[in-house]
Amino acid sequence: MKPTERFSNRADDYRRYRPGYPVAVIDLMRDACGLRVGASVADIGSGTGIFSKLLLEGGFDVTAVEPNEAMREAAEQDLRCFPGFHSVAAAAEETGLPAASFDAITVAQAFHWFNHEAALREFQRLLHADGFAFIIWNHRQIDTSPFLCDYEELLRTLGLPYESVVHRDQNARTRSLEEFFPAGSLQVARFENPHTMDWLALRGRFLSASYAPAKGDPWHEEYVTRLEKIFHKHAVNDLVIFDQETKVYYGKPGKTEK
């Protein structure tokens, strides 16, 4: 399955149950590249608009670029009330947007789906000379509580569908980012961002993942049942918490060789 098609049957769960991002990320963007109200930001791989909304609430003019129709339409429905919101159906590697037209580019929870070399060329084309790129992930901790240990154990029984997507090799991720930015220029910021969920939210977050068995899959009911048992085992006041960190990699994208 193409990366751009992976979430077509999960857009509603993604939209409702994926965690948001700390407002501190917006403060970081302002501090790092001097963004002011009305600054132009391209949110590439914007999905259902979770991070786009945070940008819009920060007062930026946001062009959300998303190739997946179901996810893009969810964002358009949720964000149409913001006058600074613009939606574009395009891939990260070829947006069709005007050159040198953005003060910043953001990528939230999507960088690992891109062709990095082609995306780098496109980002360089889109940014003003002093523009920054911000690559953002919410990282779920896997062993900081008994609940998270049981949840991780459940995911690992999924085998290859899980292991091929989660990219647990942080060194490999760091290497790909270092290649995206000039040597020594990559900066990293971290923010605590715990995610508290009731049963419906935990179920929805699980099913929003590309590796989770979707409805209609023969393993769907089995995994939902196992997940519910884990929830009831660990819930306090009918809630569980993902210990989670938002990590922001940022800098000015490097130059590629012609």
C-alpha atoms as a printed R data frame, in Angstrom:
    type eleno elety resid chain resno       x       y      z
1   ATOM     1    CA   MET     A     1   0.000   0.000  0.000
2   ATOM     2    CA   LYS     A     2   1.252   3.485 -0.876
3   ATOM     3    CA   PRO     A     3   2.036   5.727  2.124
4   ATOM     4    CA   THR     A     4  -0.472   8.270  0.824
5   ATOM     5    CA   GLU     A     5  -3.262   5.659  1.026
6   ATOM     6    CA   ARG     A     6  -2.505   4.091  4.411
7   ATOM     7    CA   PHE     A     7  -4.935   6.214  6.438
8   ATOM     8    CA   SER     A     8  -7.920   6.407  4.098
9   ATOM     9    CA   ASN     A     9 -10.012   4.080  6.287
10  ATOM    10    CA   ARG     A    10  -8.707   5.584  9.548
11  ATOM    11    CA   ALA     A    11  -9.221   9.310  9.040
12  ATOM    12    CA   ASP     A    12 -12.105   9.639 11.499
13  ATOM    13    CA   ASP     A    13 -10.281   7.852 14.332
14  ATOM    14    CA   TYR     A    14  -7.134   9.840 13.531
15  ATOM    15    CA   ARG     A    15  -9.039  13.099 13.622
16  ATOM    16    CA   ARG     A    16 -10.843  12.325 16.881
17  ATOM    17    CA   TYR     A    17  -8.290  10.456 18.932
18  ATOM    18    CA   ARG     A    18  -4.717  11.289 17.948
19  ATOM    19    CA   PRO     A    19  -3.049  13.553 20.531
20  ATOM    20    CA   GLY     A    20  -2.379  17.218 19.921
21  ATOM    21    CA   TYR     A    21   0.831  19.177 20.419
22  ATOM    22    CA   PRO     A    22   1.939  21.619 23.129
23  ATOM    23    CA   VAL     A    23   1.495  25.350 22.543
24  ATOM    24    CA   ALA     A    24   5.181  25.574 23.488
25  ATOM    25    CA   VAL     A    25   5.996  24.376 19.967
26  ATOM    26    CA   ILE     A    26   4.462  27.579 18.586
27  ATOM    27    CA   ASP     A    27   6.531  29.620 21.033
28  ATOM    28    CA   LEU     A    28   9.636  27.787 19.817
29  ATOM    29    CA   MET     A    29   8.794  28.623 16.202
30  ATOM    30    CA   ARG     A    30   8.419  32.289 17.067
31  ATOM    31    CA   ASP     A    31  11.711  32.325 18.947
32  ATOM    32    CA   ALA     A    32  13.646  30.341 16.323
33  ATOM    33    CA   CYS     A    33  12.669  32.238 13.196
34  ATOM    34    CA   GLY     A    34  10.871  35.353 14.417
35  ATOM    35    CA   LEU     A    35   7.455  34.398 13.104
36  ATOM    36    CA   ARG     A    36   4.760  36.987 13.677
37  ATOM    37    CA   VAL     A    37   0.988  36.934 13.308
38  ATOM    38    CA   GLY     A    38   0.179  36.425  9.650
39  ATOM    39    CA   ALA     A    39   3.442  34.644  8.838
40  ATOM    40    CA   SER     A    40   3.114  32.035  6.083
41  ATOM    41    CA   VAL     A    41   3.579  28.401  7.117
42  ATOM    42    CA   ALA     A    42   3.327  25.296  4.931
43  ATOM    43    CA   ASP     A    43   2.201  22.313  6.999
44  ATOM    44    CA   ILE     A    44   3.358  19.399  4.855
45  ATOM    45    CA   GLY     A    45   1.701  16.013  5.312
46  ATOM    46    CA   SER     A    46  -0.934  17.809  7.360
47  ATOM    47    CA   GLY     A    47  -3.295  14.842  7.658
48  ATOM    48    CA   THR     A    48  -6.530  15.707  9.439
49  ATOM    49    CA   GLY     A    49  -5.172  19.109 10.462
50  ATOM    50    CA   ILE     A    50  -4.236  18.489 14.097
51  ATOM    51    CA   PHE     A    51  -1.041  20.539 13.928
52  ATOM    52    CA   SER     A    52  -2.480  22.933 11.341
53  ATOM    53    CA   LYS     A    53  -5.104  23.940 13.900
54  ATOM    54    CA   LEU     A    54  -2.422  24.773 16.468
55  ATOM    55    CA   LEU     A    55  -0.644  26.924 13.862
56  ATOM    56    CA   LEU     A    56  -3.871  28.727 12.982
57  ATOM    57    CA   GLU     A    57  -4.646  29.371 16.635
58  ATOM    58    CA   GLY     A    58  -1.149  30.866 16.852
59  ATOM    59    CA   GLY     A    59  -2.152  33.448 14.246
60  ATOM    60    CA   PHE     A    60  -0.249  32.077 11.251
61  ATOM    61    CA   ASP     A    61  -1.443  31.821  7.667
62  ATOM    62    CA   VAL     A    62  -1.400  28.067  7.027
63  ATOM    63    CA   THR     A    63  -1.249  26.117  3.787
64  ATOM    64    CA   ALA     A    64  -2.023  22.500  4.658
65  ATOM    65    CA   VAL     A    65  -0.594  20.075  2.095
66  ATOM    66    CA   GLU     A    66  -2.044  16.554  2.210
67  ATOM    67    CA   PRO     A    67  -2.353  13.943 -0.578
68  ATOM    68    CA   ASN     A    68  -4.812  11.632  1.189
69  ATOM    69    CA   GLU     A    69  -8.352  12.660  0.268
70  ATOM    70    CA   ALA     A    70 -10.128  11.370  3.384
71  ATOM    71    CA   MET     A    71  -7.685  13.037  5.752
72  ATOM    72    CA   ARG     A    72  -7.615  16.283  3.782
73  ATOM    73    CA   GLU     A    73 -11.414  16.500  3.733
74  ATOM    74    CA   ALA     A    74 -11.505  15.988  7.513
75  ATOM    75    CA   ALA     A    75  -9.148  18.948  7.945
76  ATOM    76    CA   GLU     A    76 -11.170  21.081  5.560
77  ATOM    77    CA   GLN     A    77 -14.332  20.359  7.517
78  ATOM    78    CA   ASP     A    78 -12.756  21.118 10.900
79  ATOM    79    CA   LEU     A    79 -10.691  24.176  9.919
80  ATOM    80    CA   ARG     A    80 -12.859  25.970  7.381
81  ATOM    81    CA   CYS     A    81 -13.770  28.613  9.981
82  ATOM    82    CA   PHE     A    82 -10.181  29.919 10.041
83  ATOM    83    CA   PRO     A    83  -9.666  32.607  7.356
84  ATOM    84    CA   GLY     A    84  -5.930  31.841  7.237
85  ATOM    85    CA   PHE     A    85  -6.456  28.171  6.322
86  ATOM    86    CA   HIS     A    86  -5.683  26.931  2.801
87  ATOM    87    CA   SER     A    87  -5.894  23.306  1.734
88  ATOM    88    CA   VAL     A    88  -3.821  21.776 -1.065
89  ATOM    89    CA   ALA     A    89  -4.015  18.257 -2.477
90  ATOM    90    CA   ALA     A    90  -0.369  17.408 -3.121
91  ATOM    91    CA   ALA     A    91   2.564  15.314 -1.966
92  ATOM    92    CA   ALA     A    92   5.486  16.599  0.076
93  ATOM    93    CA   GLU     A    93   7.889  16.008 -2.771
94  ATOM    94    CA   GLU     A    94   5.945  18.068 -5.320
95  ATOM    95    CA   THR     A    95   3.502  20.569 -3.832
96  ATOM    96    CA   GLY     A    96   2.985  22.806 -6.872
97  ATOM    97    CA   LEU     A    97   3.167  25.847 -4.600
98  ATOM    98    CA   PRO     A    98   5.041  29.051 -5.553
99  ATOM    99    CA   ALA     A    99   8.772  29.202 -4.880
100 ATOM   100    CA   ALA     A   100  10.141  31.220 -1.938
101 ATOM   101    CA   SER     A   101   6.624  31.761 -0.584
102 ATOM   102    CA   PHE     A   102   6.856  30.492  3.014
103 ATOM   103    CA   ASP     A   103   8.450  31.700  6.221
104 ATOM   104    CA   ALA     A   104   8.451  28.212  7.733
105 ATOM   105    CA   ILE     A   105   7.603  24.601  6.942
106 ATOM   106    CA   THR     A   106   6.238  22.156  9.503
107 ATOM   107    CA   VAL     A   107   5.932  18.377  9.340
108 ATOM   108    CA   ALA     A   108   4.068  16.728 12.228
109 ATOM   109    CA   GLN     A   109   4.117  12.943 12.507
110 ATOM   110    CA   ALA     A   110   4.690  12.479  8.764
111 ATOM   111    CA   PHE     A   111   8.382  12.880  7.882
112 ATOM   112    CA   HIS     A   112   9.041   9.128  7.874
113 ATOM   113    CA   TRP     A   113   6.594   8.696  4.956
114 ATOM   114    CA   PHE     A   114   8.491  11.105  2.655
115 ATOM   115    CA   ASN     A   115  11.170  10.565  0.052
116 ATOM   116    CA   HIS     A   116  13.663  12.647  1.996
117 ATOM   117    CA   GLU     A   117  15.888  13.691 -0.886
118 ATOM   118    CA   ALA     A   118  12.984  14.886 -3.026
119 ATOM   119    CA   ALA     A   119  11.267  16.532 -0.043
120 ATOM   120    CA   LEU     A   120  14.474  18.409  0.812
121 ATOM   121    CA   ARG     A   121  14.656  19.892 -2.669
122 ATOM   122    CA   GLU     A   122  11.017  20.936 -2.460
123 ATOM   123    CA   PHE     A   123  11.407  22.483  0.993
124 ATOM   124    CA   GLN     A   124  14.408  24.503 -0.190
125 ATOM   125    CA   ARG     A   125  12.363  25.729 -3.131
126 ATOM   126    CA   LEU     A   126   9.388  26.748 -0.991
127 ATOM   127    CA   LEU     A   127  11.180  28.549  1.834
128 ATOM   128    CA   HIS     A   128  12.340  32.133  1.962
129 ATOM   129    CA   ALA     A   129  16.114  32.473  2.297
130 ATOM   130    CA   ASP     A   130  15.922  32.604  6.108
131 ATOM   131    CA   GLY     A   131  13.114  30.066  6.484
132 ATOM   132    CA   PHE     A   132  13.189  27.177  8.956
133 ATOM   133    CA   ALA     A   133  11.795  23.661  8.802
134 ATOM   134    CA   PHE     A   134  10.333  22.034 11.925
135 ATOM   135    CA   ILE     A   135  10.012  18.240 12.005
136 ATOM   136    CA   ILE     A   136   7.750  17.173 14.892
137 ATOM   137    CA   TRP     A   137   6.869  13.871 16.509
138 ATOM   138    CA   ASN     A   138   4.846  12.765 19.497
139 ATOM   139    CA   HIS     A   139   6.836   9.908 21.044
140 ATOM   140    CA   ARG     A   140   4.921   7.447 23.191
141 ATOM   141    CA   GLN     A   141   7.101   5.993 25.936
142 ATOM   142    CA   ILE     A   142   7.068   2.202 25.920
143 ATOM   143    CA   ASP     A   143   8.150   1.111 29.414
144 ATOM   144    CA   THR     A   144   7.579   3.918 31.949
145 ATOM   145    CA   SER     A   145   4.469   2.300 33.457
146 ATOM   146    CA   PRO     A   146   2.946  -1.196 33.696
147 ATOM   147    CA   PHE     A   147   0.167  -0.035 31.369
148 ATOM   148    CA   LEU     A   148   2.614   1.097 28.694
149 ATOM   149    CA   CYS     A   149   4.582  -2.148 28.985
150 ATOM   150    CA   ASP     A   150   1.416  -4.190 28.411
151 ATOM   151    CA   TYR     A   151   0.370  -1.931 25.524
152 ATOM   152    CA   GLU     A   152   3.764  -2.276 23.860
153 ATOM   153    CA   GLU     A   153   3.673  -6.039 24.294
154 ATOM   154    CA   LEU     A   154   0.285  -6.110 22.556
155 ATOM   155    CA   LEU     A   155   1.621  -4.076 19.629
156 ATOM   156    CA   ARG     A   156   4.659  -6.279 19.207
157 ATOM   157    CA   THR     A   157   2.402  -9.309 18.660
158 ATOM   158    CA   LEU     A   158   1.327  -7.574 15.440
159 ATOM   159    CA   GLY     A   159   4.751  -8.455 14.038
160 ATOM   160    CA   LEU     A   160   5.952  -6.863 10.825
161 ATOM   161    CA   PRO     A   161   3.041  -4.406 10.359
162 ATOM   162    CA   TYR     A   162   4.093  -2.767 13.638
163 ATOM   163    CA   GLU     A   163   7.862  -3.217 13.484
164 ATOM   164    CA   SER     A   164   8.135  -1.829  9.943
165 ATOM   165    CA   VAL     A   165   6.340   1.404 10.840
166 ATOM   166    CA   VAL     A   166   7.407   2.418 14.339
167 ATOM   167    CA   HIS     A   167  11.066   3.047 13.457
168 ATOM   168    CA   ARG     A   168  12.359   2.239 16.902
169 ATOM   169    CA   ASP     A   169  15.936   2.790 15.679
170 ATOM   170    CA   GLN     A   170  16.315   6.371 16.857
171 ATOM   171    CA   ASN     A   171  19.899   6.478 15.571
172 ATOM   172    CA   ALA     A   172  18.645   5.841 12.020
173 ATOM   173    CA   ARG     A   173  16.048   8.592 12.386
174 ATOM   174    CA   THR     A   174  18.673  11.014 13.651
175 ATOM   175    CA   ARG     A   175  20.949  10.177 10.713
176 ATOM   176    CA   SER     A   176  18.177  10.912  8.202
177 ATOM   177    CA   LEU     A   177  17.489  14.251  9.883
178 ATOM   178    CA   GLU     A   178  21.161  15.173  9.999
179 ATOM   179    CA   GLU     A   179  21.274  14.603  6.243
180 ATOM   180    CA   PHE     A   180  18.275  16.931  5.866
181 ATOM   181    CA   PHE     A   181  20.008  19.819  7.631
182 ATOM   182    CA   PRO     A   182  23.559  21.182  7.211
183 ATOM   183    CA   ALA     A   183  26.224  19.545  9.370
184 ATOM   184    CA   GLY     A   184  26.046  20.717 12.953
185 ATOM   185    CA   SER     A   185  22.938  22.860 12.437
186 ATOM   186    CA   LEU     A   186  20.209  20.460 13.575
187 ATOM   187    CA   GLN     A   187  18.592  21.579 16.819
188 ATOM   188    CA   VAL     A   188  16.253  19.573 19.033
189 ATOM   189    CA   ALA     A   189  13.642  20.677 21.567
190 ATOM   190    CA   ARG     A   190  11.593  18.420 23.847
191 ATOM   191    CA   PHE     A   191   8.278  19.007 25.593
192 ATOM   192    CA   GLU     A   192   6.317  16.760 27.924
193 ATOM   193    CA   ASN     A   193   2.916  15.988 26.401
194 ATOM   194    CA   PRO     A   194   1.043  13.251 28.317
195 ATOM   195    CA   HIS     A   195  -2.105  11.880 26.697
196 ATOM   196    CA   THR     A   196  -4.974  10.914 29.011
197 ATOM   197    CA   MET     A   197  -7.661   8.664 27.534
198 ATOM   198    CA   ASP     A   198 -10.878   6.911 28.427
199 ATOM   199    CA   TRP     A   199 -11.698   3.579 26.791
200 ATOM   200    CA   LEU     A   200 -13.155   5.056 23.593
201 ATOM   201    CA   ALA     A   201 -10.162   7.342 23.150
202 ATOM   202    CA   LEU     A   202  -7.647   4.528 23.687
203 ATOM   203    CA   ARG     A   203  -9.525   2.310 21.250
204 ATOM   204    CA   GLY     A   204  -9.675   5.135 18.715
205 ATOM   205    CA   ARG     A   205  -5.995   5.992 19.048
206 ATOM   206    CA   PHE     A   206  -5.056   2.333 18.574
207 ATOM   207    CA   LEU     A   207  -7.265   1.968 15.483
208 ATOM   208    CA   SER     A   208  -5.900   5.215 13.992
209 ATOM   209    CA   ALA     A   209  -2.481   3.575 13.605
210 ATOM   210    CA   SER     A   210  -1.628   2.234 10.170
211 ATOM   211    CA   TYR     A   211  -0.521  -1.103 11.649
212 ATOM   212    CA   ALA     A   212  -3.698  -1.780 13.679
213 ATOM   213    CA   PRO     A   213  -6.167  -4.317 12.233
214 ATOM   214    CA   ALA     A   214  -8.973  -2.228 10.736
215 ATOM   215    CA   LYS     A   215 -12.653  -3.117 10.901
216 ATOM   216    CA   GLY     A   216 -13.226  -6.025  8.532
217 ATOM   217    CA   ASP     A   217  -9.793  -7.476  9.206
218 ATOM   218    CA   PRO     A   218 -10.116 -11.009 10.689
219 ATOM   219    CA   TRP     A   219  -7.926  -9.947 13.624
220 ATOM   220    CA   HIS     A   220  -9.803  -6.720 14.394
221 ATOM   221    CA   GLU     A   221 -12.138  -7.976 17.136
222 ATOM   222    CA   GLU     A   222  -9.404 -10.086 18.732
223 ATOM   223    CA   TYR     A   223  -7.101  -7.083 19.178
224 ATOM   224    CA   VAL     A   224  -9.825  -4.734 20.354
225 ATOM   225    CA   THR     A   225 -10.845  -7.289 22.990
226 ATOM   226    CA   ARG     A   226  -7.246  -7.708 24.158
227 ATOM   227    CA   LEU     A   227  -6.816  -3.950 24.285
228 ATOM   228    CA   GLU     A   228  -9.955  -3.558 26.393
229 ATOM   229    CA   LYS     A   229  -8.627  -6.072 28.914
230 ATOM   230    CA   ILE     A   230  -5.398  -4.055 29.214
231 ATOM   231    CA   PHE     A   231  -7.417  -0.874 29.706
232 ATOM   232    CA   HIS     A   232  -9.533  -2.298 32.532
233 ATOM   233    CA   LYS     A   233  -6.462  -3.823 34.176
234 ATOM   234    CA   HIS     A   234  -4.708  -0.449 34.471
235 ATOM   235    CA   ALA     A   235  -7.394   2.264 34.369
236 ATOM   236    CA   VAL     A   236  -7.711   4.617 37.314
237 ATOM   237    CA   ASN     A   237 -11.058   6.451 37.458
238 ATOM   238    CA   ASP     A   238 -11.725   4.976 33.995
239 ATOM   239    CA   LEU     A   239  -8.642   6.690 32.514
240 ATOM   240    CA   VAL     A   240  -5.190   5.624 31.350
241 ATOM   241    CA   ILE     A   241  -2.228   7.819 30.468
242 ATOM   242    CA   PHE     A   242   0.382   7.591 27.740
243 ATOM   243    CA   ASP     A   243   3.616   9.117 28.981
244 ATOM   244    CA   GLN     A   244   4.539  11.053 25.865
245 ATOM   245    CA   GLU     A   245   7.163  13.515 24.716
246 ATOM   246    CA   THR     A   246   6.857  15.923 21.809
247 ATOM   247    CA   LYS     A   247  10.220  16.214 20.067
248 ATOM   248    CA   VAL     A   248  10.943  19.002 17.575
249 ATOM   249    CA   TYR     A   249  13.882  18.829 15.168
250 ATOM   250    CA   TYR     A   250  14.505  22.142 13.469
251 ATOM   251    CA   GLY     A   251  16.886  24.240 11.415
252 ATOM   252    CA   LYS     A   252  17.436  25.577  7.914
253 ATOM   253    CA   PRO     A   253  17.325  22.738  5.351
254 ATOM   254    CA   GLY     A   254  20.705  22.080  3.714
255 ATOM   255    CA   LYS     A   255  21.582  22.339  0.073
256 ATOM   256    CA   THR     A   256  21.441  19.287 -2.156
257 ATOM   257    CA   GLU     A   257  23.962  18.639 -4.911
258 ATOM   258    CA   LYS     A   258  22.827  19.233 -8.480
